[in-house]
Amino acid sequence: MKISVVIPTCQRNDRLAQCLERFAPGRQSLDGGEYEVIVTDDGSETTAREMISDRFPWVKWVQGPRRGPAANRNNGAQHARGEWLVFVDDDCLPDERLLESYAKEMTSGILALEGSIHPMGEANRDMAECPVNLTGGYFWSANIAVERALFEKIGGFDPAYPMAAHEDQDLFIRLAAHTQVRFVAEARVDHPVRILTVGQVVAQLPIRCRAWAIHAEKHRRELGYDSDSQISRDVARTHFRMASKNILKGRWKTACIHMLWCFRGPFAVAACLRKLRAAPLHGAVQNTLSEAPAPEKVNRRKSQ
């Protein structure tokens, strides 16, 4: 079997069902015998097991580890039989040519691919959130493909990341030590735009600070950081620029969130860095770039 599609989910059966319908045999332009679909389910109160059994019997359902999105994706990969892993989020709608477009690039010798992600909704609305990728260079985990042998060699996603933030950029940096990463525009998914509340974003601030601290500490060399103070200053500068851009666009709530990051973020990230050094992460994937040349480019505008 050529491809294993891994879809992590957690109590979002309505979205998941729409995604799976697009992967049904006959809906994709790639022959159904060339791929399998695995749903790795982190749900606790409810799961997708019964729905999949009733409506999508060709899908392999597996119980997730309930240790966050990185660990959940790894769990799905462990059950895969394909030579390649294609990761797609459960709320995405894949194009009918998604798998065929990836498959055409899988014989090129390049072992990591990223597909395009198109927004469904008003991506420019205030407090809108959507991982848009129209030109490549982002490697958002909502739509990527990695050769399974290489994925296993570098240890997969790092489960130390506490949420869906920077764990895909960590994977990209480690993959870039072994292969080029090619953008495949035709491998398309549509991703819904979510409109967040200020309360939701503020509540996530501590865990986002921790995720960024893990990433900055782990990849200091690749990101160009020499000290904790430089990391903190960069947090402030980055979010000040983002606040200014959003003010010009009239996105006042989003601008306020970035200003909050400017004033609180540097101190919160610095505190997280100190805690990381005092209590090393258990189960973290070692940075495999320690004795490898750094990637040519790490896009720091994707950070934080």
LUMSEDREN-885600 format. One line per field, with one value per residue: residue in three letters; chain; residue number from 1; x, y, z of N, C-alpha, C in turn. Coordinates in steps of 0.02 Angstrom, whole numbers, always signed. Layout:
% LUMSEDREN-885600
residu c(ALA,...)
chaine c(A,...)
num c(NUM,...)
n_X c(X,...)
n_Y c(Y,...)
n_Z c(Z,...)
ca_X c(X,...)
ca_Y c(Y,...)
ca_Z c(Z,...)
c_X c(X,...)
c_Y c(Y,...)
c_Z c(Z,...)
% end
This chain:
% LUMSEDREN-885600
residu c(MET,LYS,ILE,SER,VAL,VAL,ILE,PRO,THR,CYS,GLN,ARG,ASN,ASP,ARG,LEU,ALA,GLN,CYS,LEU,GLU,ARG,PHE,ALA,PRO,GLY,ARG,GLN,SER,LEU,ASP,GLY,GLY,GLU,TYR,GLU,VAL,ILE,VAL,THR,ASP,ASP,GLY,SER,GLU,THR,THR,ALA,ARG,GLU,MET,ILE,SER,ASP,ARG,PHE,PRO,TRP,VAL,LYS,TRP,VAL,GLN,GLY,PRO,ARG,ARG,GLY,PRO,ALA,ALA,ASN,ARG,ASN,ASN,GLY,ALA,GLN,HIS,ALA,ARG,GLY,GLU,TRP,LEU,VAL,PHE,VAL,ASP,ASP,ASP,CYS,LEU,PRO,ASP,GLU,ARG,LEU,LEU,GLU,SER,TYR,ALA,LYS,GLU,MET,THR,SER,GLY,ILE,LEU,ALA,LEU,GLU,GLY,SER,ILE,HIS,PRO,MET,GLY,GLU,ALA,ASN,ARG,ASP,MET,ALA,GLU,CYS,PRO,VAL,ASN,LEU,THR,GLY,GLY,TYR,PHE,TRP,SER,ALA,ASN,ILE,ALA,VAL,GLU,ARG,ALA,LEU,PHE,GLU,LYS,ILE,GLY,GLY,PHE,ASP,PRO,ALA,TYR,PRO,MET,ALA,ALA,HIS,GLU,ASP,GLN,ASP,LEU,PHE,ILE,ARG,LEU,ALA,ALA,HIS,THR,GLN,VAL,ARG,PHE,VAL,ALA,GLU,ALA,ARG,VAL,ASP,HIS,PRO,VAL,ARG,ILE,LEU,THR,VAL,GLY,GLN,VAL,VAL,ALA,GLN,LEU,PRO,ILE,ARG,CYS,ARG,ALA,TRP,ALA,ILE,HIS,ALA,GLU,LYS,HIS,ARG,ARG,GLU,LEU,GLY,TYR,ASP,SER,ASP,SER,GLN,ILE,SER,ARG,ASP,VAL,ALA,ARG,THR,HIS,PHE,ARG,MET,ALA,SER,LYS,ASN,ILE,LEU,LYS,GLY,ARG,TRP,LYS,THR,ALA,CYS,ILE,HIS,MET,LEU,TRP,CYS,PHE,ARG,GLY,PRO,PHE,ALA,VAL,ALA,ALA,CYS,LEU,ARG,LYS,LEU,ARG,ALA,ALA,PRO,LEU,HIS,GLY,ALA,VAL,GLN,ASN,THR,LEU,SER,GLU,ALA,PRO,ALA,PRO,GLU,LYS,VAL,ASN,ARG,ARG,LYS,SER,GLN)
chaine c(A,A,A,A,A,A,A,A,A,A,A,A,A,A,A,A,A,A,A,A,A,A,A,A,A,A,A,A,A,A,A,A,A,A,A,A,A,A,A,A,A,A,A,A,A,A,A,A,A,A,A,A,A,A,A,A,A,A,A,A,A,A,A,A,A,A,A,A,A,A,A,A,A,A,A,A,A,A,A,A,A,A,A,A,A,A,A,A,A,A,A,A,A,A,A,A,A,A,A,A,A,A,A,A,A,A,A,A,A,A,A,A,A,A,A,A,A,A,A,A,A,A,A,A,A,A,A,A,A,A,A,A,A,A,A,A,A,A,A,A,A,A,A,A,A,A,A,A,A,A,A,A,A,A,A,A,A,A,A,A,A,A,A,A,A,A,A,A,A,A,A,A,A,A,A,A,A,A,A,A,A,A,A,A,A,A,A,A,A,A,A,A,A,A,A,A,A,A,A,A,A,A,A,A,A,A,A,A,A,A,A,A,A,A,A,A,A,A,A,A,A,A,A,A,A,A,A,A,A,A,A,A,A,A,A,A,A,A,A,A,A,A,A,A,A,A,A,A,A,A,A,A,A,A,A,A,A,A,A,A,A,A,A,A,A,A,A,A,A,A,A,A,A,A,A,A,A,A,A,A,A,A,A,A,A,A,A,A,A,A,A,A,A,A,A,A,A,A,A,A,A,A,A,A)
num c(1,2,3,4,5,6,7,8,9,10,11,12,13,14,15,16,17,18,19,20,21,22,23,24,25,26,27,28,29,30,31,32,33,34,35,36,37,38,39,40,41,42,43,44,45,46,47,48,49,50,51,52,53,54,55,56,57,58,59,60,61,62,63,64,65,66,67,68,69,70,71,72,73,74,75,76,77,78,79,80,81,82,83,84,85,86,87,88,89,90,91,92,93,94,95,96,97,98,99,100,101,102,103,104,105,106,107,108,109,110,111,112,113,114,115,116,117,118,119,120,121,122,123,124,125,126,127,128,129,130,131,132,133,134,135,136,137,138,139,140,141,142,143,144,145,146,147,148,149,150,151,152,153,154,155,156,157,158,159,160,161,162,163,164,165,166,167,168,169,170,171,172,173,174,175,176,177,178,179,180,181,182,183,184,185,186,187,188,189,190,191,192,193,194,195,196,197,198,199,200,201,202,203,204,205,206,207,208,209,210,211,212,213,214,215,216,217,218,219,220,221,222,223,224,225,226,227,228,229,230,231,232,233,234,235,236,237,238,239,240,241,242,243,244,245,246,247,248,249,250,251,252,253,254,255,256,257,258,259,260,261,262,263,264,265,266,267,268,269,270,271,272,273,274,275,276,277,278,279,280,281,282,283,284,285,286,287,288,289,290,291,292,293,294,295,296,297,298,299,300,301,302,303,304)
n_X c(+42,+25,-4,-44,-173,-182,-289,-311,-426,-547,-686,-767,-866,-955,-884,-780,-848,-884,-757,-712,-802,-750,-639,-683,-681,-677,-713,-594,-471,-365,-338,-436,-372,-245,-227,-255,-361,-342,-413,-370,-418,-444,-547,-643,-764,-853,-834,-781,-802,-920,-992,-904,-900,-1032,-1052,-934,-858,-740,-640,-505,-522,-440,-401,-349,-204,-231,-147,-123,-112,+6,+53,-59,-61,+57,+16,-80,+4,+78,-5,-9,+5,+56,+181,+200,+150,+8,-47,-196,-307,-455,-558,-544,-580,-539,-476,-528,-419,-316,-238,-190,-113,-13,+41,+103,+218,+289,+385,+494,+608,+614,+570,+475,+325,+218,+50,-74,-175,-332,-436,-599,-719,-716,-564,-501,-572,-598,-520,-513,-461,-358,-259,-189,-115,-52,+55,+161,+299,+261,+219,+109,+27,-100,-107,+1,+134,+237,+373,+359,+465,+565,+496,+481,+616,+661,+585,+454,+316,+346,+294,+307,+262,+130,+9,-80,+28,+170,+222,+221,+311,+427,+440,+462,+588,+671,+653,+709,+844,+868,+804,+741,+596,+449,+328,+163,+48,-69,-112,-232,-325,-476,-501,-597,-632,-610,-691,-633,-659,-614,-596,-569,-444,-363,-366,-290,-163,-59,-26,+11,+124,+207,+219,+287,+405,+460,+487,+576,+682,+722,+764,+862,+980,+941,+841,+911,+939,+1029,+1019,+912,+856,+857,+762,+647,+641,+617,+489,+415,+442,+393,+254,+219,+235,+135,+22,+20,-2,-130,-205,-202,-281,-401,-435,-473,-489,-404,-284,-273,-252,-124,-53,-65,+13,+135,+163,+145,+188,+336,+383,+312,+358,+494,+488,+439,+547,+643,+583,+584,+719,+742,+665,+682,+604,+503,+508,+529,+572,+734,+834,+878,+966,+1085,+1213,+1208,+1203,+1126,+957,+928,+839,+734,+574,+537,+426,+319,+315,+266)
n_Y c(-60,+111,+238,+301,+383,+489,+543,+645,+661,+737,+732,+791,+752,+789,+872,+784,+681,+744,+763,+629,+582,+636,+559,+436,+279,+298,+431,+500,+537,+451,+276,+172,+62,+102,+172,+194,+242,+310,+346,+425,+436,+551,+575,+587,+604,+577,+474,+439,+311,+228,+299,+289,+151,+129,+212,+226,+101,+64,+134,+137,+139,+199,+205,+353,+419,+519,+625,+746,+835,+807,+683,+611,+610,+537,+416,+373,+355,+246,+141,+130,+62,+103,+163,+296,+434,+533,+674,+744,+866,+844,+932,+974,+986,+882,+900,+815,+774,+766,+654,+591,+695,+708,+580,+580,+653,+574,+493,+565,+574,+666,+678,+736,+827,+968,+1019,+1130,+1245,+1308,+1443,+1426,+1534,+1698,+1746,+1862,+1923,+2002,+1922,+1802,+1635,+1530,+1409,+1460,+1416,+1452,+1465,+1390,+1345,+1343,+1222,+1175,+1062,+1024,+980,+885,+777,+638,+528,+369,+293,+389,+475,+391,+371,+496,+508,+554,+668,+782,+741,+824,+952,+1050,+1082,+1112,+1192,+1247,+1118,+1061,+1142,+1110,+976,+1001,+1067,+964,+869,+938,+921,+806,+797,+887,+993,+992,+1098,+1063,+1121,+1075,+976,+993,+1058,+1119,+1229,+1267,+1433,+1489,+1588,+1661,+1697,+1834,+1791,+1654,+1658,+1727,+1637,+1536,+1586,+1556,+1419,+1429,+1509,+1419,+1321,+1394,+1424,+1296,+1267,+1371,+1348,+1221,+1237,+1337,+1367,+1350,+1446,+1559,+1612,+1676,+1694,+1693,+1819,+1872,+1792,+1831,+1968,+1957,+1901,+2011,+2107,+2042,+2029,+2160,+2210,+2134,+2180,+2313,+2296,+2239,+2342,+2436,+2366,+2373,+2276,+2265,+2190,+2081,+2152,+2199,+2079,+2044,+2151,+2121,+2006,+2071,+2136,+2042,+1920,+1909,+1898,+1787,+1686,+1688,+1641,+1512,+1458,+1453,+1358,+1247,+1218,+1184,+1072,+952,+903,+758,+623,+700,+729,+712,+843,+814,+884,+912,+874,+902,+1002,+1162,+1197,+1288,+1392,+1452,+1496,+1623,+1702,+1621,+1586,+1589)
n_Z c(+0,-40,+25,+185,+260,+393,+515,+646,+781,+892,+973,+872,+778,+676,+587,+558,+490,+369,+316,+301,+206,+89,+70,+37,-51,-225,-219,-212,-337,-344,-349,-243,-186,-165,-50,+128,+266,+423,+576,+719,+880,+1002,+1088,+1239,+1318,+1214,+1068,+899,+859,+845,+747,+638,+620,+579,+466,+393,+359,+298,+354,+470,+639,+784,+957,+1033,+1124,+1214,+1250,+1193,+1033,+956,+1005,+973,+832,+810,+862,+769,+659,+700,+676,+542,+375,+256,+139,+140,+243,+257,+331,+385,+447,+549,+522,+394,+217,+96,-70,-220,-292,-204,-147,-263,-316,-219,-229,-354,-329,-245,-296,-324,-249,-149,+19,+100,+98,+72,+66,-8,+84,+94,+144,+214,+224,+303,+312,+349,+447,+608,+744,+678,+641,+552,+470,+341,+187,+43,-41,+3,+115,+246,+308,+382,+489,+456,+327,+262,+199,+232,+208,+277,+335,+358,+444,+555,+584,+633,+744,+738,+776,+910,+1068,+1177,+1153,+1206,+1144,+988,+919,+848,+847,+722,+655,+723,+680,+544,+546,+593,+492,+385,+397,+332,+209,+65,+67,-20,-96,-142,-235,-294,-211,-116,+23,+98,+230,+373,+430,+591,+713,+849,+1025,+1132,+1262,+1245,+1179,+1271,+1377,+1324,+1323,+1425,+1396,+1264,+1276,+1341,+1241,+1142,+1213,+1229,+1095,+1057,+1146,+1109,+978,+967,+893,+757,+748,+775,+901,+1039,+1175,+1322,+1343,+1215,+1153,+1224,+1190,+1055,+1053,+1100,+999,+883,+909,+927,+799,+736,+803,+758,+621,+624,+680,+577,+487,+548,+638,+785,+905,+884,+874,+1005,+1074,+1025,+1079,+1213,+1214,+1189,+1309,+1413,+1364,+1345,+1480,+1525,+1438,+1470,+1602,+1578,+1508,+1610,+1694,+1610,+1604,+1734,+1752,+1648,+1494,+1484,+1375,+1264,+1093,+1036,+969,+811,+737,+795,+753,+623,+472,+483,+427,+273,+288,+413,+442,+537,+551,+563,+692,+867)
ca_X c(+0,+67,-17,-88,-198,-191,-333,-323,-490,-566,-754,-789,-889,-988,-830,-744,-889,-877,-689,-708,-839,-706,-588,-715,-660,-715,-716,-527,-450,-319,-374,-447,-325,-179,-223,-298,-376,-340,-436,-344,-472,-426,-608,-653,-836,-881,-785,-808,-799,-984,-1008,-862,-922,-1096,-1053,-870,-827,-675,-593,-479,-526,-397,-406,-291,-172,-256,-89,-112,-116,+67,+52,-114,-39,+105,-23,-108,+59,+100,-51,-10,+38,+80,+250,+197,+98,-23,-84,-248,-348,-522,-607,-527,-613,-487,-493,-530,-353,-265,-193,-157,-62,+43,+71,+146,+280,+320,+439,+544,+666,+601,+536,+426,+285,+164,-3,-104,-232,-372,-485,-672,-745,-683,-501,-478,-615,-567,-517,-517,-404,-357,-190,-189,-51,-66,+117,+213,+345,+231,+218,+56,+11,-167,-102,+71,+149,+306,+389,+352,+530,+599,+457,+500,+687,+672,+544,+387,+301,+370,+236,+318,+224,+67,-51,-66,+65,+242,+244,+234,+373,+480,+448,+492,+659,+707,+651,+752,+912,+873,+772,+706,+524,+420,+258,+121,-12,-128,-134,-269,-381,-509,-502,-644,-608,-641,-692,-622,-676,-556,-587,-535,-374,-328,-360,-238,-99,-6,-3,+46,+190,+246,+235,+340,+466,+488,+513,+635,+736,+744,+792,+896,+1028,+906,+803,+958,+937,+1090,+1006,+841,+834,+844,+698,+594,+636,+587,+418,+386,+446,+348,+184,+208,+224,+70,-28,+18,-35,-202,-236,-211,-335,-463,-449,-455,-482,-342,-229,-268,-221,-53,-24,-59,+74,+193,+178,+146,+222,+408,+393,+285,+403,+556,+473,+435,+615,+676,+553,+607,+787,+741,+632,+685,+544,+505,+482,+540,+614,+798,+846,+923,+1011,+1143,+1275,+1191,+1200,+1060,+920,+944,+793,+679,+531,+518,+361,+269,+322,+227)
ca_Y c(+0,+170,+296,+298,+448,+490,+599,+649,+692,+740,+755,+837,+702,+818,+892,+724,+645,+779,+749,+560,+573,+655,+508,+372,+250,+325,+504,+523,+515,+394,+213,+157,+12,+133,+208,+177,+299,+294,+398,+415,+472,+571,+592,+554,+601,+542,+457,+430,+240,+202,+331,+261,+83,+129,+250,+224,+38,+57,+174,+105,+181,+179,+248,+397,+415,+575,+663,+803,+822,+777,+613,+579,+596,+481,+355,+352,+332,+180,+91,+137,+11,+134,+187,+368,+458,+597,+700,+792,+879,+816,+982,+993,+953,+870,+900,+747,+757,+773,+597,+582,+747,+688,+518,+597,+680,+527,+457,+616,+571,+711,+635,+773,+869,+1006,+1037,+1196,+1251,+1366,+1458,+1424,+1587,+1763,+1740,+1928,+1950,+2010,+1862,+1742,+1590,+1478,+1399,+1468,+1402,+1455,+1468,+1347,+1373,+1343,+1154,+1165,+991,+1010,+949,+870,+707,+620,+458,+340,+272,+448,+497,+349,+381,+556,+505,+582,+730,+783,+747,+874,+1012,+1039,+1097,+1116,+1253,+1238,+1048,+1047,+1177,+1067,+920,+1027,+1080,+901,+838,+975,+895,+743,+801,+947,+991,+1021,+1120,+1034,+1164,+1037,+935,+1047,+1049,+1180,+1230,+1317,+1489,+1491,+1653,+1650,+1751,+1860,+1747,+1592,+1672,+1744,+1576,+1494,+1620,+1520,+1358,+1450,+1530,+1358,+1290,+1433,+1416,+1231,+1271,+1415,+1315,+1162,+1254,+1401,+1378,+1358,+1507,+1614,+1641,+1668,+1701,+1698,+1888,+1882,+1759,+1874,+2029,+1939,+1894,+2078,+2139,+2008,+2043,+2232,+2217,+2105,+2227,+2371,+2275,+2229,+2408,+2464,+2330,+2382,+2216,+2293,+2138,+2045,+2196,+2199,+2016,+2049,+2198,+2082,+1966,+2116,+2155,+1984,+1864,+1901,+1875,+1719,+1642,+1683,+1597,+1444,+1436,+1434,+1296,+1193,+1201,+1154,+1006,+933,+871,+686,+598,+746,+704,+747,+880,+775,+929,+929,+866,+910,+1072,+1193,+1210,+1352,+1445,+1438,+1554,+1641,+1735,+1570,+1571,+1624)
ca_Z c(+0,-49,+68,+244,+280,+466,+534,+718,+796,+963,+986,+819,+731,+618,+541,+537,+440,+305,+292,+279,+144,+33,+62,+21,-116,-280,-215,-230,-404,-335,-339,-173,-162,-155,+14,+184,+308,+494,+622,+787,+914,+1070,+1124,+1304,+1331,+1157,+1018,+832,+843,+822,+684,+586,+609,+544,+403,+356,+380,+266,+393,+530,+699,+839,+1016,+1042,+1190,+1255,+1275,+1150,+961,+929,+1023,+937,+764,+813,+874,+705,+617,+723,+649,+469,+335,+195,+133,+154,+289,+241,+389,+369,+506,+543,+499,+326,+161,+45,-141,-247,-320,-151,-141,-327,-323,-176,-255,-411,-304,-199,-331,-344,-205,-93,+68,+139,+54,+103,+20,+1,+131,+74,+196,+202,+267,+301,+349,+370,+501,+673,+785,+636,+646,+500,+446,+268,+153,-29,-80,+32,+164,+313,+333,+432,+494,+429,+260,+246,+185,+250,+200,+343,+362,+384,+501,+612,+599,+673,+804,+729,+811,+979,+1113,+1230,+1138,+1243,+1105,+917,+908,+838,+841,+651,+637,+750,+634,+483,+557,+597,+426,+339,+402,+294,+143,+46,+76,-81,-94,-195,-234,-315,-154,-83,+69,+120,+304,+397,+470,+657,+744,+920,+1071,+1170,+1319,+1223,+1163,+1333,+1416,+1294,+1325,+1461,+1362,+1203,+1298,+1353,+1176,+1109,+1251,+1210,+1027,+1056,+1182,+1072,+912,+973,+838,+694,+751,+781,+968,+1079,+1246,+1341,+1333,+1144,+1140,+1252,+1150,+990,+1065,+1103,+933,+836,+922,+915,+726,+720,+829,+714,+558,+635,+690,+510,+455,+586,+677,+850,+956,+870,+892,+1079,+1094,+1012,+1128,+1275,+1205,+1194,+1379,+1457,+1333,+1360,+1548,+1531,+1402,+1510,+1659,+1551,+1492,+1673,+1717,+1567,+1623,+1801,+1746,+1577,+1468,+1477,+1312,+1208,+1039,+1034,+908,+770,+700,+836,+716,+552,+453,+493,+366,+243,+308,+458,+436,+604,+554,+580,+762,+918)
c_X c(+44,+59,-61,-108,-213,-231,-342,-389,-501,-634,-778,-816,-922,-937,-794,-782,-883,-808,-686,-746,-796,-651,-618,-690,-706,-722,-648,-509,-398,-359,-378,-400,-257,-173,-270,-309,-380,-364,-411,-382,-454,-488,-613,-727,-873,-824,-820,-815,-864,-1003,-968,-883,-986,-1090,-990,-832,-758,-621,-570,-482,-479,-405,-342,-264,-195,-198,-72,-108,-53,+67,-3,-96,+11,+68,-53,-55,+83,+56,-52,+28,+70,+153,+255,+140,+73,-65,-132,-290,-420,-574,-592,-569,-562,-515,-490,-462,-298,-215,-157,-101,-1,+79,+119,+214,+320,+375,+496,+608,+662,+553,+487,+391,+234,+114,-31,-165,-269,-425,-556,-703,-703,-620,-476,-522,-576,-575,-525,-453,-410,-285,-186,-118,-64,-3,+173,+257,+319,+231,+169,+34,-59,-165,-28,+78,+222,+316,+391,+419,+567,+562,+475,+572,+698,+626,+476,+379,+325,+310,+246,+279,+153,+3,-31,-35,+139,+265,+257,+297,+434,+493,+482,+568,+698,+707,+701,+825,+923,+846,+750,+631,+493,+347,+221,+54,-75,-154,-169,-319,-411,-518,-550,-610,-646,-637,-689,-647,-612,-543,-551,-460,-334,-316,-304,-168,-45,+20,+32,+117,+235,+266,+291,+406,+500,+521,+577,+694,+765,+782,+826,+940,+992,+867,+847,+957,+1002,+1076,+931,+815,+818,+777,+641,+586,+602,+511,+385,+386,+396,+276,+169,+195,+155,+13,-36,-18,-110,-238,-250,-269,-402,-483,-429,-446,-418,-281,-219,-235,-146,-19,-17,+2,+137,+213,+184,+188,+295,+421,+369,+332,+468,+546,+470,+504,+652,+649,+577,+677,+789,+711,+630,+623,+553,+475,+492,+586,+678,+804,+898,+970,+1075,+1209,+1262,+1191,+1129,+1024,+936,+901,+742,+637,+506,+452,+305,+267,+276,+154)
c_Y c(+62,+222,+276,+369,+445,+553,+598,+684,+693,+773,+807,+795,+732,+839,+831,+687,+677,+766,+678,+547,+588,+603,+440,+345,+273,+400,+535,+497,+459,+331,+196,+105,+39,+168,+179,+241,+276,+354,+381,+463,+486,+589,+554,+548,+564,+525,+449,+356,+214,+233,+301,+190,+81,+158,+242,+160,+27,+96,+133,+155,+154,+229,+288,+393,+469,+612,+721,+785,+791,+702,+576,+564,+538,+415,+328,+324,+262,+124,+89,+80,+40,+154,+261,+382,+525,+618,+754,+803,+859,+867,+1006,+955,+943,+873,+829,+726,+758,+715,+583,+632,+732,+628,+531,+622,+630,+485,+504,+612,+620,+676,+671,+823,+908,+1025,+1106,+1191,+1315,+1380,+1452,+1475,+1650,+1761,+1806,+1960,+1956,+1945,+1798,+1701,+1537,+1470,+1401,+1454,+1397,+1451,+1424,+1384,+1374,+1275,+1145,+1092,+974,+976,+941,+796,+695,+546,+425,+320,+332,+475,+457,+360,+441,+560,+536,+650,+725,+792,+796,+938,+1003,+1052,+1099,+1185,+1237,+1166,+1029,+1083,+1140,+1008,+943,+1037,+1015,+864,+872,+956,+835,+748,+872,+938,+1027,+1039,+1093,+1070,+1125,+991,+982,+1021,+1118,+1175,+1283,+1371,+1488,+1563,+1642,+1709,+1774,+1814,+1683,+1603,+1687,+1681,+1531,+1524,+1581,+1458,+1375,+1475,+1470,+1324,+1328,+1426,+1349,+1235,+1313,+1383,+1258,+1180,+1323,+1415,+1391,+1424,+1569,+1649,+1626,+1668,+1703,+1769,+1902,+1850,+1803,+1937,+2015,+1929,+1963,+2111,+2109,+2028,+2118,+2244,+2191,+2151,+2287,+2354,+2268,+2294,+2440,+2431,+2338,+2321,+2230,+2240,+2099,+2087,+2198,+2135,+2018,+2098,+2163,+2038,+2010,+2126,+2094,+1927,+1856,+1874,+1803,+1669,+1633,+1637,+1524,+1417,+1415,+1368,+1236,+1170,+1166,+1084,+987,+894,+795,+666,+644,+714,+745,+783,+844,+818,+943,+922,+870,+984,+1100,+1201,+1279,+1408,+1417,+1501,+1574,+1679,+1686,+1559,+1613,+1628)
c_Z c(+0,+6,+126,+262,+355,+484,+609,+731,+871,+969,+936,+762,+669,+565,+514,+483,+371,+274,+264,+215,+83,+21,+43,-46,-172,-279,-230,-300,-401,-321,-264,-144,-147,-88,+65,+225,+380,+533,+691,+832,+987,+1112,+1190,+1319,+1276,+1109,+950,+813,+813,+755,+626,+569,+567,+473,+361,+375,+349,+302,+454,+588,+752,+896,+1023,+1113,+1238,+1289,+1229,+1077,+931,+943,+985,+865,+762,+822,+809,+659,+636,+696,+573,+436,+272,+198,+149,+203,+264,+301,+367,+432,+494,+520,+428,+275,+106,-26,-168,-276,-267,-153,-207,-336,-279,-206,-313,-388,-261,-232,-349,-303,-147,-45,+113,+93,+95,+49,+35,+47,+115,+126,+171,+250,+260,+343,+375,+423,+566,+713,+744,+644,+592,+474,+370,+241,+78,-71,-53,+81,+234,+346,+390,+431,+472,+362,+241,+231,+199,+237,+270,+374,+392,+445,+563,+633,+645,+734,+799,+762,+883,+1027,+1171,+1216,+1166,+1203,+1031,+902,+906,+833,+768,+627,+664,+704,+570,+491,+559,+530,+378,+344,+358,+223,+129,+61,+16,-70,-155,-194,-250,-260,-105,-32,+82,+196,+328,+438,+536,+684,+820,+961,+1106,+1229,+1302,+1212,+1226,+1375,+1389,+1301,+1364,+1424,+1296,+1220,+1311,+1288,+1141,+1146,+1235,+1142,+1024,+1091,+1141,+1009,+914,+912,+773,+691,+761,+848,+1006,+1154,+1259,+1329,+1260,+1124,+1164,+1211,+1083,+997,+1064,+1035,+884,+847,+917,+841,+707,+745,+782,+649,+567,+649,+622,+473,+491,+626,+749,+904,+946,+889,+968,+1104,+1083,+1060,+1196,+1273,+1214,+1266,+1425,+1430,+1351,+1430,+1556,+1496,+1441,+1569,+1636,+1535,+1556,+1699,+1675,+1586,+1690,+1798,+1673,+1556,+1463,+1410,+1254,+1156,+1036,+967,+866,+729,+738,+799,+641,+535,+462,+427,+339,+271,+357,+461,+505,+608,+568,+656,+805,+898)
% end
